[in-house]
């Protein structure tokens, strides 16, 4: 079994990933450090593996309350 290297065209910088996907560079770097998305680090810069970031953004957790979460009396909206 031979390992074929991934083409460099499948990688983008964190800055480009930030503008393309609407995420901050710091958040993308955190995902890379945690291993949530794949990438390569060269000195102080990261290159993000595009298919990995595509898969993450397609299945990433949504912000806000989870369905079925009941609010405490303090957190309920005040009627106007």
DSSP file (Angstrom, degrees, kcal/mol; ACC not computed):
  #  RESIDUE AA STRUCTURE BP1 BP2  ACC     N-H-->O    O-->H-N    N-H-->O    O-->H-N    TCO  KAPPA ALPHA  PHI   PSI    X-CA   Y-CA   Z-CA
    1    1 A X              0   0    0      0, 0.0     2,-0.4     0, 0.0     0, 0.0   0.000 360.0 360.0 360.0 127.8    0.0    0.0    0.0
    2    2 A X        -     0   0    0      2,-0.0     2,-0.7     0, 0.0     0, 0.0  -0.866 360.0-133.7-110.3 142.6    1.4    3.3   -1.0
    3    3 A X        -     0   0    0     -2,-0.4     2,-0.5     0, 0.0     0, 0.0  -0.840  18.9-153.6 -93.6 119.1    0.5    6.7    0.5
    4    4 A X        -     0   0    0     -2,-0.7     2,-0.0     1,-0.0    -2,-0.0  -0.793  21.9-116.9 -92.2 133.3   -0.1    9.3   -2.2
    5    5 A X        -     0   0    0     -2,-0.5     2,-0.3     1,-0.1    -1,-0.0  -0.347  27.5-111.4 -68.0 148.1    0.6   12.8   -1.1
    6    6 A X        -     0   0    0      1,-0.1    -1,-0.1     2,-0.0     5,-0.0  -0.632  38.8-106.7 -77.5 133.2   -2.4   15.3   -1.1
    7    7 A X    >   -     0   0    0     -2,-0.3     3,-1.9     1,-0.1    -1,-0.1  -0.298  19.0-126.9 -61.1 144.3   -2.0   18.0   -3.8
    8    8 A X  G >  S+     0   0    0      1,-0.3     3,-1.6     2,-0.2    -1,-0.1   0.714 105.7  73.1 -64.5 -20.1   -1.1   21.4   -2.4
    9    9 A X  G 3  S+     0   0    0      1,-0.3    -1,-0.3     3,-0.0    -2,-0.1   0.634  85.1  66.7 -70.7 -11.8   -4.1   22.8   -4.4
   10   10 A X  G <  S+     0   0    0     -3,-1.9    40,-2.8    40,-0.0     2,-0.3   0.352  93.6  76.1 -87.2   6.0   -6.4   21.1   -1.7
   11   11 A X  E <   -A   49   0A   0     -3,-1.6     2,-0.3    38,-0.2    38,-0.2  -0.898  55.5-177.7-120.0 146.8   -5.1   23.5    0.9
   12   12 A X  E     -A   48   0A   0     36,-2.0    36,-3.6    -2,-0.3     2,-0.0  -0.926  32.6 -99.5-134.0 162.2   -5.8   27.1    1.7
   13   13 A X  E  >  -A   47   0A   0     -2,-0.3     4,-2.4    34,-0.2    34,-0.2  -0.318  33.2-112.3 -75.3 163.5   -4.5   29.6    4.3
   14   14 A X  H  > S+     0   0    0     32,-0.9     4,-2.1     1,-0.2     5,-0.1   0.837 118.3  56.0 -65.7 -31.1   -6.4   30.4    7.4
   15   15 A X  H  > S+     0   0    0      2,-0.2     4,-1.9     1,-0.2    -1,-0.2   0.937 110.1  43.3 -66.2 -45.8   -7.0   33.9    6.1
   16   16 A X  H  > S+     0   0    0      1,-0.2     4,-2.5     2,-0.2    -2,-0.2   0.895 113.5  51.9 -66.5 -39.3   -8.6   32.7    2.9
   17   17 A X  H  X S+     0   0    0     -4,-2.4     4,-2.4     1,-0.2     6,-0.4   0.877 107.1  55.2 -62.8 -37.0  -10.6   30.1    4.9
   18   18 A X  H  X>S+     0   0    0     -4,-2.1     4,-1.3     1,-0.2     5,-0.7   0.927 113.0  39.4 -62.4 -46.5  -11.8   32.8    7.2
   19   19 A X  H  <5S+     0   0    0     -4,-1.9    -2,-0.2     1,-0.2    -1,-0.2   0.871 118.1  49.0 -73.0 -35.5  -13.2   35.0    4.3
   20   20 A X  H  <5S+     0   0    0     -4,-2.5    -2,-0.2    -5,-0.2    -1,-0.2   0.868 123.7  28.0 -72.0 -37.2  -14.6   32.0    2.4
   21   21 A X  H  <5S-     0   0    0     -4,-2.4    -2,-0.2    -5,-0.2    -1,-0.2   0.467 101.9-118.8-108.5  -4.1  -16.4   30.3    5.2
   22   22 A X  T  <5S+     0   0    0     -4,-1.3     2,-0.3     1,-0.3    -3,-0.2   0.789  71.1 125.4  72.9  27.4  -17.3   33.3    7.5
   23   23 A X      < -     0   0    0     -5,-0.7    -1,-0.3    -6,-0.4    -2,-0.2  -0.827  64.4-105.1-113.1 155.7  -15.3   32.0   10.5
   24   24 A X     >  -     0   0    0     -2,-0.3     4,-2.0     1,-0.1     5,-0.2  -0.446  23.7-122.2 -77.3 155.9  -12.6   33.9   12.4
   25   25 A X  H  > S+     0   0    0      1,-0.2     4,-2.5     2,-0.2     5,-0.2   0.880 113.3  55.1 -62.9 -38.3   -8.9   32.9   11.9
   26   26 A X  H  > S+     0   0    0      1,-0.2     4,-2.1     2,-0.2    -1,-0.2   0.902 108.0  48.6 -62.9 -40.9   -8.6   32.2   15.6
   27   27 A X  H  > S+     0   0    0      2,-0.2     4,-2.3     1,-0.2    -1,-0.2   0.901 111.1  50.0 -66.4 -41.1  -11.5   29.8   15.5
   28   28 A X  H  X S+     0   0    0     -4,-2.0     4,-2.1     1,-0.2    -2,-0.2   0.915 110.7  49.6 -64.1 -42.5  -10.1   28.0   12.5
   29   29 A X  H  X S+     0   0    0     -4,-2.5     4,-2.6     2,-0.2    -1,-0.2   0.882 109.5  52.4 -63.2 -37.7   -6.7   27.7   14.2
   30   30 A X  H  X S+     0   0    0     -4,-2.1     4,-2.3     2,-0.2     6,-0.2   0.916 108.5  50.0 -63.8 -43.2   -8.4   26.3   17.3
   31   31 A X  H  X>S+     0   0    0     -4,-2.3     5,-1.8     1,-0.2     6,-1.1   0.887 111.7  49.5 -61.7 -38.4  -10.2   23.6   15.2
   32   32 A X  H ><5S+     0   0    0     -4,-2.1     3,-0.6     2,-0.2    -2,-0.2   0.928 110.5  48.7 -66.3 -45.7   -6.9   22.7   13.6
   33   33 A X  H 3<5S+     0   0    0     -4,-2.6    -2,-0.2     1,-0.2    -1,-0.2   0.878 112.6  48.6 -62.4 -38.1   -5.1   22.4   17.0
   34   34 A X  H 3<5S-     0   0    0     -4,-2.3    -1,-0.2    -5,-0.2    -2,-0.2   0.653 112.6-119.8 -76.0 -15.4   -7.9   20.2   18.4
   35   35 A X  T <<5S+     0   0    0     -4,-0.8    -3,-0.2    -3,-0.6    -4,-0.1   0.607  76.6 127.4  85.4  11.9   -7.8   18.0   15.3
   36   36 A X  S   <S+     0   0    0     -5,-1.8     2,-0.3    -6,-0.2    -4,-0.2   0.881  80.2  22.8 -68.3 -38.4  -11.5   18.8   14.4
   37   37 A X  S    S-     0   0    0     -6,-1.1     2,-0.3    -9,-0.2    -2,-0.2  -0.878  91.0-112.5-122.6 160.1  -10.4   19.7   10.9
   38   38 A X        +     0   0    0     -2,-0.3    11,-2.4    11,-0.3     2,-0.3  -0.641  48.0 130.2 -95.8 149.9   -7.3   18.7    9.1
   39   39 A X  E     -B   48   0A   0     -2,-0.3     2,-0.4     9,-0.3     9,-0.2  -0.974  45.5-107.5-175.3 179.1   -4.4   20.9    8.1
   40   40 A X  E     -B   47   0A   0      7,-2.3     7,-2.8    -2,-0.3     2,-0.5  -0.971  21.5-142.9-126.5 140.9   -0.6   21.3    8.0
   41   41 A X  E     -B   46   0A   0     -2,-0.4     2,-0.5     5,-0.2     5,-0.2  -0.907  13.0-174.6-107.3 130.4    1.4   23.7   10.1
   42   42 A X  E >   -B   45   0A   0      3,-3.2     3,-2.4    -2,-0.5     2,-0.5  -0.945  65.3 -56.2-123.5 106.6    4.5   25.4    8.6
   43   43 A X  T 3  S-     0   0    0     -2,-0.5    -2,-0.0     1,-0.3     0, 0.0  -0.473 123.0 -17.8  58.8-111.3    6.3   27.5   11.2
   44   44 A X  T 3  S+     0   0    0     -2,-0.5     2,-0.3    -3,-0.1    -1,-0.3   0.434 123.5  85.2-102.4  -0.9    3.6   29.9   12.5
   45   45 A X  E <   - B   0  42A   0     -3,-2.4    -3,-3.2   -32,-0.0     2,-0.4  -0.768  61.2-149.7-107.6 147.9    1.2   29.5    9.6
   46   46 A X  E     - B   0  41A   0     -2,-0.3   -32,-0.9    -5,-0.2     2,-0.4  -0.873   1.1-155.5-110.9 145.9   -1.5   26.9    9.1
   47   47 A X  E     -AB  13  40A   0     -7,-2.8    -7,-2.3    -2,-0.4     2,-0.4  -0.992  19.1-141.8-116.2 131.3   -2.8   25.5    5.8
   48   48 A X  E     -AB  12  39A   0    -36,-3.6   -36,-2.0    -2,-0.4     2,-0.7  -0.776  12.0-126.3 -99.0 133.3   -6.3   24.1    6.0
   49   49 A X  E >>  -A   11   0A   0    -11,-2.4     4,-1.7    -2,-0.4     3,-0.6  -0.700  22.2-146.7 -77.3 114.1   -7.4   21.0    4.1
   50   50 A X  H 3> S+     0   0    0    -40,-2.8     4,-2.6    -2,-0.7     5,-0.2   0.875  92.0  51.7 -57.2 -49.1  -10.4   22.2    2.1
   51   51 A X  H 3> S+     0   0    0    -41,-0.3     4,-2.1     1,-0.2    -1,-0.2   0.860 109.5  52.7 -59.2 -32.9  -12.5   18.9    2.1
   52   52 A X  H <> S+     0   0    0     -3,-0.6     4,-1.9     2,-0.2    -1,-0.2   0.912 111.2  45.1 -66.8 -42.6  -12.1   18.7    5.9
   53   53 A X  H  X S+     0   0    0     -4,-1.7     4,-2.6     2,-0.2    -2,-0.2   0.864 111.0  54.2 -70.0 -36.2  -13.4   22.2    6.4
   54   54 A X  H  X S+     0   0    0     -4,-2.6     4,-1.8     2,-0.2    -2,-0.2   0.931 109.6  47.5 -60.6 -45.7  -16.3   21.6    4.0
   55   55 A X  H  X S+     0   0    0     -4,-2.1     4,-1.2    -5,-0.2    -2,-0.2   0.887 112.4  50.0 -63.8 -39.5  -17.3   18.6    6.0
   56   56 A X  H  X S+     0   0    0     -4,-1.9     4,-0.8     1,-0.2     3,-0.4   0.935 111.0  47.3 -65.2 -46.7  -17.1   20.5    9.2
   57   57 A X  H  < S+     0   0    0     -4,-2.6     3,-0.2     1,-0.2    -1,-0.2   0.814 110.2  53.8 -68.2 -27.9  -19.2   23.4    8.0
   58   58 A X  H  < S+     0   0    0     -4,-1.8    -1,-0.2    -5,-0.2    -2,-0.2   0.811 124.3  25.2 -72.4 -28.8  -21.8   21.1    6.6
   59   59 A X  H  < S+     0   0    0     -4,-1.2    -2,-0.2    -3,-0.4    -1,-0.2   0.194  88.6 135.1-120.7  15.2  -22.2   19.3    9.9
   60   60 A X     <  -     0   0    0     -4,-0.8    -3,-0.1    -3,-0.2     2,-0.0  -0.284  64.3 -92.8 -71.2 153.6  -21.1   21.8   12.5
   61   61 A X        -     0   0    0      1,-0.1     2,-0.2     0, 0.0    -1,-0.1  -0.349  42.3-120.9 -63.4 141.1  -23.1   22.4   15.7
   62   62 A X        -     0   0    0     -3,-0.1     2,-0.1     1,-0.1    -1,-0.1  -0.552  25.2-114.4 -83.3 149.1  -25.7   25.1   15.4
   63   63 A X  S    S+     0   0    0     -2,-0.2     2,-0.1     3,-0.0    -1,-0.1  -0.412  72.0  33.0 -78.5 156.9  -25.6   28.1   17.7
   64   64 A X  S    S-     0   0    0     -2,-0.1     2,-0.1     2,-0.0    -2,-0.0  -0.411 100.0 -17.6  99.0-171.1  -28.3   28.8   20.3
   65   65 A X        -     0   0    0     -2,-0.1     2,-0.1     1,-0.1     3,-0.1  -0.397  66.6-115.1 -72.8 146.3  -30.6   26.7   22.5
   66   66 A X    >   -     0   0    0      1,-0.1     3,-1.8    -2,-0.1    -1,-0.1  -0.492  44.6 -86.4 -76.1 150.4  -31.2   23.1   21.6
   67   67 A X  T 3  S+     0   0    0      1,-0.3    -1,-0.1    -2,-0.1     3,-0.1  -0.320 115.2  23.5 -58.4 137.0  -34.7   22.1   20.6
   68   68 A X  T 3  S+     0   0    0      1,-0.3     2,-0.4    -3,-0.1    -1,-0.3   0.438  84.1 143.3  87.6   0.3  -36.9   21.3   23.6
   69   69 A X    <   -     0   0    0     -3,-1.8     2,-0.4     1,-0.0    -1,-0.3  -0.593  42.9-142.0 -75.5 128.9  -34.8   23.3   26.0
   70   70 A X        -     0   0    0     -2,-0.4     2,-0.3    -3,-0.1    -1,-0.0  -0.769  11.8-132.4 -93.8 136.4  -37.1   25.0   28.6
   71   71 A X        -     0   0    0     -2,-0.4     2,-0.1     1,-0.1     5,-0.1  -0.603  18.6-119.1 -85.1 145.2  -36.2   28.5   29.7
   72   72 A X    >>  -     0   0    0     -2,-0.3     3,-0.9     1,-0.1     4,-0.8  -0.386  36.0-100.8 -73.2 162.1  -36.1   29.4   33.4
   73   73 A X  T 34 S+     0   0    0      1,-0.3     3,-0.4     2,-0.2    -1,-0.1   0.821 123.2  55.5 -56.3 -31.4  -38.5   32.2   34.5
   74   74 A X  T 34 S+     0   0    0      1,-0.2    -1,-0.3     3,-0.0    -3,-0.0   0.834 107.5  48.1 -70.0 -31.3  -35.6   34.7   34.5
   75   75 A X  T <4 S+     0   0    0     -3,-0.9    -1,-0.2     2,-0.1    -2,-0.2   0.539  84.5 109.9 -90.6  -7.1  -34.7   34.0   30.9
   76   76 A X  S  < S-     0   0    0     -4,-0.8     2,-0.1    -3,-0.4    -4,-0.0  -0.400  79.3-101.3 -69.4 145.8  -38.2   34.2   29.4
   77   77 A X        -     0   0    0      1,-0.1     2,-0.5    -2,-0.1    -1,-0.1  -0.398  31.3-122.5 -68.4 141.8  -38.8   37.1   27.2
   78   78 A X        -     0   0    0     -2,-0.1    -1,-0.1    -3,-0.1     2,-0.1  -0.750  29.0-120.1 -84.5 124.5  -40.8   40.0   28.7
   79   79 A X              0   0    0     -2,-0.5    -1,-0.0     1,-0.1     0, 0.0  -0.379 360.0 360.0 -65.1 142.5  -44.0   40.7   26.7
   80   80 A X              0   0    0     -2,-0.1    -1,-0.1     0, 0.0    -2,-0.0   0.420 360.0 360.0-108.1 360.0  -44.1   44.3   25.4
